[in-house]
């Protein structure tokens, strides 16, 4: 049995109801949970947006439910929270596999529009809090929609997709004990893959070029036996298919700068110092730089010491630890989010 001491159990000291809302642009019905504090209201409110990959309204992964924990904490502190299943996931309609970050941004915007119309919600204090890719989606929406009153970036990227993937690969490999030569080889190969995908819009041609690149790399690899090479060649498509998907093609070239430099609403940007998926120093520096360019006077940049990409206190920060840590979300990060929203009132 996994110990998850922060996971709330009913009965809850607030209202919790299953809801649906429509993304009119895509004609997709999305399903989620709205939690509203007890009392007369009106209450400030926030829409939670998940990170990359198919996730439900609790952003459930590795036995943790971070969005359930966040929603519980914020609602107990007087903030209404809408969290929803990604399109094509659980009770939400639509297709996930062919969707991109921009499609998910439309979903988040639809959630915000719906939330603003609900009774007991303070229409002047409704924002978006996004984790990881969700922290890229929040400024995409805020840069084009003046009805976004604030955003919270929970390990949201400030540098582009390709740079994040390369940095992530390098840091995780180093911390996992991979030798420097192997890391260099792997990064070079990844860069060549990404260059093919960026230059070749035709999927069949891109896949063929990637296959040839990988075959050549394997044939030149002296440390592998012929049998090991054959195993990798047979598994080739499972490595190549994801990098020519619509989502990956989009993420690779997406520049957070394009949206952060147009974000005028209050922003809270949080990163953990042990995050190996979105390196905190480069990330927070980039976010700070771009919000300054935007002329944004209402933002807070905050590093949370000792926490990983999921905002758990961690030893190495590696993803292999996520499921073994009992903590779901650092209390100091929860408090920072709550304080930020409540001070805007």
N, C-alpha and C positions, 0 to 999 in steps of 0.2 A: 504494500500500500504506500503510495507516494504521500509524503507529508507536505501539505500546502497550507501553513498556518494563516496566511492572509486571505485565503479564499472565503468569501462571505457565504453564510448559510441562511436560508429563510427561517423565520419571518423577518423581513427587512423593515427598518424604521422609516420607510418612505414608500411611495407608490412605484410599482414596476409593472409595465404593461407591454405586451407584444403589439407591434404596430407595423404598418406597411406604408410606403410612399412611392410615388411614381417619378422616374426619370423620364420626363415628357420627350426630351430630345431623342432618346433611344427607344422610347415606349417600353421601358422595363420596370416591373414592379420589384422593389427591394423590401426586404423584411428585416426587422430589427427589434430592439428593446428600448423603450423610453423610461428612464427613471426620473421621478420628480420629487423634490423634498416635500415633507409635510409642511402645511401652513398655507397662508393666503397667496403668497407670491406678489408680484411677478418675480420669477427667478432668472438669473443669468443662465445661459445654457451653452453646451458644447457638443459638436458632432465629432465622434472618434473615427479616424480613418486608419485602416490596417497597413502593415508593411507588405513587401512583395511576396508573391505566392498566394495561393488560394486559401483564404482564411474566413472563419466564421466571426460572428459579432463579438465574441470574447477574445478574438485573436489567439485562439487556443493553439499552443505548440509546446512540445516537450513536457506534457502534463501540467503546464501552467495556463492560466487564463488572465493575462495582464489587463485586458480591457474590462473584464468583470471587476477586478480589484480596483482599477482606477475609477470606474463608474460608481462603485460602492463608496469609495472615499469622498469623491467630489459631491455626490448627492447627499451624503451625511453632513457635508459642510455647506449645504445650501445652493448647490449648482445642479441644474438638470442636465442629463446626459442622454444623447441618442447614439447608440452603437448598432451597427447593422452587418448582416452577412454580405460578403463580397458578391458581386453579380455571378450567377451560375453556381453559387455555393449554398448549402443547407436550404433555407426557405426562400432565398432570393432567386428571381428569374434571370434570364439572360445567359450569354455564353462567355465563360471566362477565358478560354484558350486563345481566342482571336482578339482579345481586348488589349488595349495599351494603357499607359499611364494617363493619357488624355481622356480615355473613356471612363476611367476610375475617378478622374477629377469631375466629370459631369455627374457621376453618381453622388459624390460628396456634396457638390453644389445643390443637387436636388434635395438632399437630406437637410441642408441648411435652410433652403427656401421653405420646405415643409415645416421644419422646427419653428421658424419665425412666426408661423400662423397658428401655433398651438396655444390654447388657453394656459394661463399661469406662466407663460414664458415672457421675459423682458425682451422685447423685440430689438432694443438698442444694445443688448449685451449678449449676442450670439456669435460664437466663433467655431473654429475648426482646430482640433488637436490631432496631428498625424504622427504615427511612428514609422521611422525608416522611410520607405517610399511614400508613406502617408504624409511625411514631413516635407516631401517635394510637392505633393498634391495640394497641400494647404496654401503655399504661396502662388501656385498656378491659379487657384480659385480667387484668392485675395487680390491678385494683381489685376483681375478683370471685373470683379464684383464688389462694389462699394458697400454692399450689405453684410460683408464679412467684417465683424467688429473687432476681432482679434484672432491671432493664430498661435498655436504652440507647436514647435518643431521638436519632437522627441527622437533624437538621433537622426534628424532630417538632413539630407545631403546639401552641402553648399558647393561641392565640386561635381563635375559632370560624371555621368554613368561609367564611362570607360576608365577614368582616373580612379574612381572608387573601386571598381572591380580589380584593377591592377594592384592598387594599394592593399586591398583586402587579401588577395592571393599571396602577396609578398609577406605581409605580417603574419598571417595564419601559418604559412609554410615555415617561417623563421621560428615561431613559437612552438611549432610541432617538431622541430629538430631536423628539418630537411637541410641538406648541405647547400652552401652558397652557389655552387656550380649548377646544381639541379634547379634551384630557384630561378637562376638567370635564364637557363634553357626554357623553362616553363613559361616565364614572362615573355620571352622573345616569341615563342610559339603563339601565345595568346594574342599578342599584339598583331601578329601576322593574320590570325583568324579574324580579328576585329577589323583590320584594314580591308580584308576581302568582303566582309559583310557590309561595311560602309560604302564600298565602291561598287558592289554588284547588287542591284535591286532584284534581279531575277533569282528566285530561291533555288531553282534546279541548278543554275550555273554556279551560284555561291556554294551550294553543298558539294558540287563536283570539285571545285577549287579547294575547298576545305579538306575533302577526302584525300586529294592528292598531297596536300601539305602534310597531313597527318601520316599518311603512308610513308612519305619520304623521311619524315622525322623518326618514325619507328624503324625503318630500314637502316638508318644511320646510327641507331642506338645500340652500342656494343654490349651494354650491360644486360640486355634482354635475350632470352633464348628464342628460337624460332617458334616454339609452342606458345610462349608468352606474347610474342608479337601477333600471332594468329588470333589469340583471344582478344587482344585489343583491337585488331582490325575488324573482327566480327561485331564488337561493341561500338564501332565507330559512329554509326548513325545516332545512337543514344547520346553521344557527346555533341554531335553537330546540329541535330534537330532543334535543341533549345536556343542555339545562338542565331538561328535564322527566323525565329518566331517573331510575330509582329511586336510583342511586348519588348523583347530583347533588342530588336532593331531600333525601337524608339528610345529605350532607356540608354543605349550606348551613346547616342548623340544629344540627349536632352541636357540642356544647360540650366541649372538652377538660377544662375546669374540673370537670365532673361526675365525671370519672374520676381526674384528678390529685389532687383533694382526698381521694380514698379510696385512694391508692397508698401503701403502707407499706414496701414492699421498697426496697433500695438502687437509686438511679437515677443514671445519667450522662446529662446533656443536653448535646449538642454542636450548635453552630450556627456557620456561616461568616459572617464580617463582610461578604462580598460576595454573600451570598445575596439574590437579588431575588425569589425565590418564597415564601420564609418569612422576613420581615424579622427579623434576629437579635435586635435590642435589645428590641423589644416582646415577642418570642417568649420569650426567656430570662427576662425580667422576670416574665411571666405564669406560666411554669413554676415559677420560684422562689417566687412568691406562693402558688400553689396547693399546692405541696408543703409549704410552711410551715403552711398551714391544715390539711393532713393530719396535721401533727405528725411528719412524716418527718424523722428525724435523720441519715439516711444517703444524702444526695444531693450530687452535684457538678454545678455549672453551669459550662460551659466554652465560651468563644468561640474559634474558630480563625481567626487573622488571615489575611485575603487570599484566603479560599477561597469558592467559589460553592455553589450548592445541591447539587451533586454532590460537593462537597469536593475540587475541583480548585483549585490556585492559579490565579487568573484576573485579567484586566485590568478588565473592566467587570462581570463576573458574569452578563451576559446569556446566555440559553439559546443564542443564535446562536454562542457561543464553544465550547460543550460539546464538539462533535465535532472542533474544531481543536486542542484542548489534548492534548498527549501523555500527561500525567499522568492516571491514573484515580482515585486517591484519596490525599489528603495523608498522608504518612508520620507526621506528628505526631498526626493523628486516629486512625490505626491503632494507634499506640503507646498513646494515651490509652485506647482501648477495651480493649486487651490488659491494660494495667496495672490498670485498674478491675476487670476480672473476676478476675485472678490475686490481687489484694489481698483479695478477699472470702473466699479459701480459709482 
